[in-house]
Amino acid sequence: MHPSYTAEPRNPSFDPNAARRLREALGMTHAHVSYGIHAAYGLQVPPATVAAWELGEAFPSETELMALAGALWCSPGDLLGAPSTLREHRVAQGLAPIDVAMRIGMDPHDYERMEQSGTWTGNDSQATKLAEVLRLPLPSFFQVTGRDKQLAGLLNSAVETRWQAYVKKIGKLVPLPRPRLEAALKSLHSDYQARMAATLSRGAVGDNAAAGAREFLEHIVDHFWERVERAGG
């Protein structure tokens, strides 16, 4: 028998300014929002709490955020900052955990455990369905499923050696047209090698170049997606 999950997890990333702008655009007061939340969703949220949300002094729970979105006639995603976790992407789509679990073919309790731990344990088929259900762009898909770690390892090797030798391996992991992938890898390789060449300089110049090269590798996945976007434009 599965354990019961009754405690609500930490609050999703919330954008106080967005909540205020949306309320003001509708000509609503905090009291109007409070009434709308109670009338439609049965939640007791005082006007002072709504005001505190907008000031960033308090944050709505997932249930309250869904109700707030309904009262403001917007999607939950309109009230969130840029989602970075699996849970935040789900909330942005206005879906409950069981909805996502059923659509991707996963046991609901397994999905909740995975979401709470932040570690993706589903198979490739479930991952593909997850991307469709949550409308995940490729960078977000890699982030929430942990594939960015594998990608980072391949990209590090590609820029440190011959990038051509890693086109096929990375291509199996990232479903992109080969010319676009090659352009991104070539650009990454050139950038990193230029940084490494600068490390041969003496003194502070070389030290700064070495620090820059290390930082480049630490953010290699972000640089890769930037190059991919550039190659596609």
PyMOL commands that set and color helices and strands:
alter all, ss='L'
color gray80, all
select helices_A, chain A and resi 16-25+30-41+47-55+62-71+76-79+86-92+97-104+108-117+124-133+138-144+147-160+163-173+178-198+203-218+220-232
alter helices_A, ss='H'
color red, helices_A
deselect
rebuild
show_as cartoon
